[in-house]
Amino acid sequence: MGLDQYVYCYLGRKPNSKVNFKSKNNEELFCWRKHYKLDEWMYNLYKEKGGIKEFNCQKVWLSKQDILDLKNEILNNNFFDDEWELEDNEEQKVEDLDFCEKALEKIEKHYQLYYTNWW
């Protein structure tokens, strides 16, 4: 068992709530396994947007600004701090930036995005 993380997208209107909303016709956009720094970042976002439940299997809506903020954290190397695994961090950085680009493309096409996890 471990941490599984996903971003889903769907074509449609913004949800009524920024957390723990219902959605239909979801399409998986990206997934990670055991990316704890990302989950911590999303947890903080969940709390900022009003989340109060335990952050497991909850949804947090992702705006364009959220993705741009995440991308900025990654580009400024604020996201990875494990100096002993620099090579792994660089690979993860490339993957996370790839996610940001895909997410921004979907948002430009009027898709809604959300993050969820399962542990």
C-alpha positions as CSV (number, residue, x, y, z in Angstrom):
1,M,0.0,0.0,0.0
2,G,1.1,3.6,-0.5
3,L,0.2,6.9,-1.8
4,D,-1.5,7.0,-5.2
5,Q,-2.3,10.5,-6.7
6,Y,-4.3,11.5,-9.7
7,V,-5.5,14.6,-11.6
8,Y,-8.7,14.1,-13.4
9,C,-10.4,16.4,-15.9
10,Y,-13.8,16.9,-17.3
11,L,-15.3,19.2,-19.9
12,G,-17.9,21.5,-18.3
13,R,-18.5,24.2,-15.8
14,K,-16.6,25.0,-12.7
15,P,-17.8,23.0,-9.7
16,N,-20.0,24.7,-7.1
17,S,-17.4,24.1,-4.4
18,K,-13.6,24.1,-4.6
19,V,-13.3,20.9,-2.6
20,N,-15.2,17.6,-2.3
21,F,-17.6,18.2,-5.2
22,K,-19.3,15.7,-7.5
23,S,-18.3,15.4,-11.2
24,K,-19.2,13.2,-14.1
25,N,-17.4,12.0,-17.2
26,N,-14.0,12.2,-15.6
27,E,-10.8,11.5,-17.6
28,E,-7.5,10.7,-16.0
29,L,-5.0,13.3,-17.0
30,F,-2.0,12.4,-14.8
31,C,-1.0,10.0,-12.0
32,W,1.9,9.7,-9.6
33,R,2.9,7.2,-7.0
34,K,4.4,8.2,-3.7
35,H,5.1,11.8,-4.6
36,Y,4.8,13.1,-1.1
37,K,5.9,16.7,-1.8
38,L,3.2,17.0,-4.4
39,D,0.6,15.6,-2.0
40,E,1.8,18.0,0.8
41,W,1.4,20.9,-1.6
42,M,-2.1,19.8,-2.7
43,Y,-3.0,19.3,1.0
44,N,-2.1,22.9,1.7
45,L,-4.2,24.0,-1.3
46,Y,-7.1,21.8,-0.1
47,K,-7.0,23.6,3.3
48,E,-6.7,27.0,1.6
49,K,-9.8,26.3,-0.4
50,G,-11.8,25.3,2.7
51,G,-11.2,21.6,3.0
52,I,-11.8,20.3,6.5
53,K,-11.9,16.5,6.1
54,E,-9.0,14.1,6.3
55,F,-7.1,14.5,3.0
56,N,-7.6,11.0,1.6
57,C,-9.9,10.4,-1.4
58,Q,-11.0,14.1,-1.3
59,K,-11.1,16.3,-4.4
60,V,-9.5,19.7,-4.8
61,W,-10.3,21.8,-7.8
62,L,-7.3,23.2,-9.7
63,S,-7.5,26.6,-11.3
64,K,-5.1,28.0,-13.9
65,Q,-3.5,30.1,-11.2
66,D,-3.0,26.9,-9.0
67,I,-1.1,25.2,-11.9
68,L,1.0,28.3,-12.5
69,D,1.8,28.5,-8.8
70,L,2.8,24.9,-8.8
71,K,4.9,25.3,-11.9
72,N,6.7,28.3,-10.3
73,E,7.5,26.3,-7.2
74,I,9.0,23.5,-9.4
75,L,11.0,25.9,-11.6
76,N,12.4,27.7,-8.6
77,N,13.5,24.4,-7.1
78,N,11.4,25.0,-4.0
79,F,9.6,21.8,-4.5
80,F,12.4,19.3,-4.1
81,D,14.8,19.4,-1.1
82,D,16.4,16.0,-0.9
83,E,20.0,16.7,-1.8
84,W,20.8,13.0,-1.6
85,E,18.6,12.1,-4.5
86,L,19.3,14.9,-6.9
87,E,19.1,12.7,-10.0
88,D,15.7,11.4,-9.0
89,N,14.6,14.9,-8.2
90,E,15.5,16.0,-11.7
91,E,13.5,13.2,-13.3
92,Q,10.5,14.1,-11.0
93,K,10.9,17.8,-11.9
94,V,10.7,17.0,-15.7
95,E,7.6,14.8,-15.1
96,D,5.9,17.5,-12.9
97,L,6.6,20.2,-15.5
98,D,5.1,17.9,-18.1
99,F,2.0,17.6,-16.0
100,C,1.8,21.4,-15.7
101,E,1.9,21.8,-19.4
102,K,-0.8,19.2,-20.0
103,A,-2.9,20.7,-17.3
104,L,-2.6,24.2,-18.8
105,E,-3.5,22.9,-22.2
106,K,-6.7,21.3,-20.8
107,I,-7.7,24.4,-19.0
108,E,-7.3,26.4,-22.2
109,K,-9.7,24.0,-23.8
110,H,-12.3,24.7,-21.0
111,Y,-11.7,21.5,-19.0
112,Q,-12.0,21.5,-15.2
113,L,-9.3,19.7,-13.3
114,Y,-9.1,18.3,-9.8
115,Y,-6.5,16.4,-7.7
116,T,-7.3,13.5,-5.5
117,N,-5.3,10.9,-3.7
118,W,-5.6,7.5,-2.0
119,W,-3.5,6.0,0.7
